[in-house]
């Protein structure tokens, strides 16, 4: 099968393109948002091929995976036809939740796929058929050493995204443990929060370096209030890191008892951070539980099998 999709979400796409198909990604001369082409900071197989928009009409495309509202007009313009369509929604709704209408609501000929059951519950999809295919992760391996008594946080653009990703909560957590915040546009975060640099360091790394760096920290802290289930949380669990997380969106499903501490009480989470810092063997044991839970629910094989069933059904 030849599947057209745009390069929108690097981490998710890295798992998706491990399947048995050919994946066509548009590429434009400026490698802008609608033509980013192959990933440069993720390892993608050779089955991901770049095709410029002006050549797409001549390509055999069996199915399109949409991820943004404006991509359907691009399909009409660039392909001149509509192959079977799947709309993959990565995010939880915003706006007037729980009445937020999905862009694919009541859209004929589209199957809507959510990445969490929480998202499916919260989006209003109208009459559009919906399903859930939970995340899958390319296992980075059990890399946790926890040798650095610090908490790792992964978030992109924490200053701009503010309360949504829990940036305002970081000073409180920095009292419990020094933080290492990984992600795009994290530079200057300590100054923005009024924290000494030692209590809140910023790092912007490519994925293969990120996993090794995260795994050297004692624990993973997930302060996010409102996003879809973060892949960074699942990656941390795969690494064997104990997790301390807000009990929001899908987190309570992803982090079962024994894999970390999940609560909406900040004092409980701060105490958990201190406990993991003070007790490395306990951190190791909980981290092993996190890895086992992540492999059981968010492994790559289950993810690809779920997608394979859906793709065959939609393309039939």
C-alpha positions in Angstrom: 0.0 0.0 0.0 1.2 3.5 -0.8 0.1 5.9 1.9 0.3 9.7 1.7 0.8 11.7 4.9 2.4 14.9 5.8 5.3 15.1 8.2 3.5 16.8 11.1 4.4 14.8 14.3 7.9 13.4 14.2 7.7 11.0 17.1 4.3 9.5 16.2 5.4 9.2 12.5 8.6 7.4 13.5 6.4 4.6 14.9 3.9 4.6 12.1 6.4 4.3 9.3 7.8 1.0 10.8 4.9 -0.7 9.1 5.1 -2.7 5.8 4.0 0.0 3.4 5.5 2.8 1.4 4.9 6.2 3.0 4.8 9.2 0.7 5.6 12.6 2.3 5.2 15.8 0.4 8.4 17.9 0.1 8.6 21.6 -1.0 11.8 23.6 -1.8 11.5 25.5 1.5 10.6 22.4 3.6 7.8 24.4 5.1 4.9 23.1 7.2 3.2 21.5 4.1 6.4 20.1 2.6 8.7 19.2 5.4 9.7 15.9 3.8 11.7 13.2 5.6 12.7 13.8 9.2 16.2 15.0 9.9 16.3 14.4 13.6 14.4 11.0 13.7 15.5 7.7 12.2 13.1 6.8 9.4 13.3 3.8 7.1 13.9 4.0 3.3 10.2 3.2 2.8 9.5 6.9 3.5 9.8 8.7 0.2 9.7 12.4 -0.6 7.5 13.5 -3.5 7.0 17.2 -4.6 3.4 18.4 -4.8 3.6 18.8 -8.6 4.3 15.1 -9.0 1.7 13.7 -6.7 -1.0 13.5 -9.5 1.1 10.9 -11.2 1.7 8.8 -8.0 -0.3 5.7 -7.1 -1.8 6.6 -3.7 -4.0 4.0 -2.0 -4.9 5.9 1.2 -4.3 9.3 2.7 -3.8 10.0 6.5 -4.9 13.5 7.2 -3.7 15.3 10.4 -4.7 18.9 9.9 -7.9 20.5 8.6 -6.3 22.2 5.6 -4.8 19.0 4.3 -8.1 17.8 2.6 -8.1 20.9 0.2 -4.4 20.0 -0.5 -5.4 16.5 -1.4 -8.0 17.9 -3.9 -5.4 20.3 -5.3 -2.3 18.2 -5.4 -3.8 14.7 -6.2 -6.9 15.8 -8.1 -8.8 12.9 -6.6 -9.8 11.5 -3.2 -8.3 8.1 -2.2 -9.7 6.5 0.9 -9.2 8.9 3.9 -8.3 8.5 7.5 -8.2 11.6 9.7 -5.7 11.1 12.6 -6.4 13.5 15.5 -3.4 13.8 17.8 -4.8 16.3 20.2 -7.4 16.8 22.9 -10.0 19.4 22.0 -9.7 23.0 23.0 -12.3 25.8 23.0 -15.8 25.0 24.3 -15.1 21.5 25.6 -17.0 19.2 25.7 -18.9 20.8 22.8 -16.0 21.3 20.5 -16.7 20.1 17.0 -14.0 18.1 15.3 -13.0 19.4 11.8 -13.9 15.9 10.4 -17.3 15.9 12.1 -20.0 14.8 9.6 -17.4 14.7 6.8 -18.4 12.0 4.3 -15.9 9.2 3.4 -13.6 9.8 6.4 -12.7 7.6 9.4 -11.6 9.6 12.4 -8.8 8.0 14.5 -8.0 9.3 18.0 -4.9 8.4 20.0 -6.6 8.1 23.3 -10.1 7.2 24.6 -10.2 10.5 26.5 -9.9 12.4 23.2 -12.6 10.3 21.6 -14.9 11.0 24.6 -14.2 14.8 24.5 -14.4 15.6 20.8 -17.8 15.9 19.1 -17.3 14.0 15.9 -21.0 14.1 14.7 -21.8 11.2 12.5 -18.2 10.5 11.4 -17.1 6.9 12.3 -14.4 7.1 15.0 -12.0 4.6 16.5 -9.0 4.7 18.9 -5.6 3.5 18.1 -3.4 4.1 21.1 0.2 5.2 20.8 3.0 2.8 20.1 6.7 3.4 20.7 9.9 2.2 19.0 11.5 0.8 22.2 14.6 2.8 23.0 15.6 0.1 25.5 16.0 0.0 29.3 18.5 2.8 29.5 17.7 4.2 33.0 20.7 4.7 35.3 19.2 7.5 37.4 22.8 8.6 38.3 21.9 12.3 38.4 19.6 13.3 41.3 17.5 15.5 39.1 14.0 15.3 37.5 13.6 15.3 33.7 10.8 17.2 32.1 10.1 17.1 28.3 8.0 19.9 26.9 8.3 22.0 23.7 7.8 25.8 24.0 7.1 25.9 27.7 7.0 29.7 27.8 4.4 30.2 25.1 2.3 27.2 26.1 2.3 28.3 29.8 -0.4 26.8 32.0 -1.5 24.2 29.4 1.8 22.3 29.9 2.2 23.2 33.6 5.0 25.7 33.2 3.7 27.7 36.2 4.1 24.5 38.3 7.8 24.1 37.7 9.0 26.5 40.4 7.2 24.5 43.0 8.7 21.2 41.7 12.1 22.8 41.5 12.0 23.1 45.3 11.7 19.3 45.5 14.4 18.5 42.9 16.5 20.4 40.4 14.9 20.2 37.0 16.3 19.4 33.5 13.8 20.6 30.9 14.2 19.1 27.5 12.5 20.4 24.4 12.3 23.0 21.6 12.5 26.6 22.7 13.3 26.0 26.3 16.3 28.3 26.4 15.8 31.1 29.0 13.1 29.2 30.9 14.9 29.6 34.3 15.0 33.3 33.9 11.4 33.4 32.8 10.4 31.5 36.0 12.8 33.5 38.3 14.8 30.3 39.1 18.6 29.9 39.5 20.0 28.2 36.4 21.1 25.3 38.6 17.5 24.5 39.6 16.2 24.6 36.0 18.5 23.8 33.2 17.3 23.8 29.5 18.3 21.3 26.8 17.4 21.0 23.1 18.5 17.6 21.8 17.7 15.3 18.9 15.7 12.2 19.9 18.6 9.7 20.0 20.6 12.0 22.4 17.4 12.9 24.3 16.7 9.3 25.5 20.2 8.8 26.8 20.1 12.1 28.6 16.7 11.6 30.1 17.7 8.1 31.4 20.5 9.6 33.4 18.0 11.6 35.5 16.5 10.0 38.6 12.8 10.4 37.5 10.5 11.8 34.9 8.1 14.6 35.9 5.0 15.2 33.8 3.3 18.5 34.9 1.1 18.8 31.8 -2.5 20.0 32.5 -4.2 19.6 29.1 -2.7 17.9 26.1 -3.2 14.5 24.5 -1.2 11.8 26.1 2.4 12.9 25.7 4.7 10.5 23.8 7.5 11.7 26.0 5.8 10.2 29.0 5.5 6.9 27.3 9.1 7.1 26.1 10.3 7.8 29.7 8.4 4.7 30.9 10.0 2.6 28.1 13.4 3.9 29.4 12.6 2.5 32.8 12.1 5.9 34.5 9.8 6.2 37.5 7.1 8.7 36.7 5.5 11.6 38.7 2.5 13.0 36.8 -0.6 15.0 37.1 -3.7 12.9 36.9 -5.1 14.6 33.8 -6.4 13.5 30.4 -5.3 9.9 29.7 -2.4 9.8 32.3 -4.4 7.7 34.8 -4.8 5.0 32.1 -1.2 5.1 31.0 0.5 5.0 34.4 -0.9 2.2 36.5 -0.2 1.6 40.2 3.4 0.5 40.6 4.7 2.6 37.6 4.8 5.9 39.3 2.9 8.4 41.3 -0.2 10.1 39.7 -2.2 12.8 41.5 -3.7 16.2 41.2 -2.3 17.1 44.6 0.9 19.0 44.1 2.1 18.3 47.6 1.7 14.5 47.0 3.7 14.8 43.7 6.4 16.9 45.4 6.8 14.3 48.1 7.1 11.6 45.4 9.8 13.5 43.7 11.7 13.8 47.0 11.2 10.1 47.7 12.7 9.1 44.4 15.6 11.4 44.8 16.4 10.0 48.3 15.9 6.3 47.4 17.5 5.2 44.2 16.6 1.5 44.7 13.0 2.4 45.0 13.3 4.6 41.9 14.7 1.6 40.0 11.9 -0.7 41.1 9.2 1.7 40.2 10.9 2.4 36.9 11.0 -1.3 36.0 7.2 -1.3 36.7 6.8 1.6 34.4 8.7 -0.1 31.6 6.7 -3.3 31.9 3.4 -1.4 31.8 4.5 0.7 28.8 5.7 -2.4 26.9 2.4 -4.2 27.6 0.1 -1.4 26.4 2.1 0.9 24.1 4.4 -1.5 22.3 5.2 -1.1 18.7 3.8 -4.5 17.6 0.3 -3.8 19.0 0.3 -0.3 17.5 1.2 -1.5 14.0 -1.3 -4.4 14.1 -4.1 -2.0 15.1 -3.2 0.3 12.2 -2.9 -2.6 9.8 -6.4 -3.8 10.5 -7.8 -0.2 10.1 -5.9 0.5 6.9 -7.1 -2.7 5.2 -10.7 -2.0 6.3 -10.6 1.6 5.0 -8.8 0.8 1.7 -11.1 -2.1 0.9 
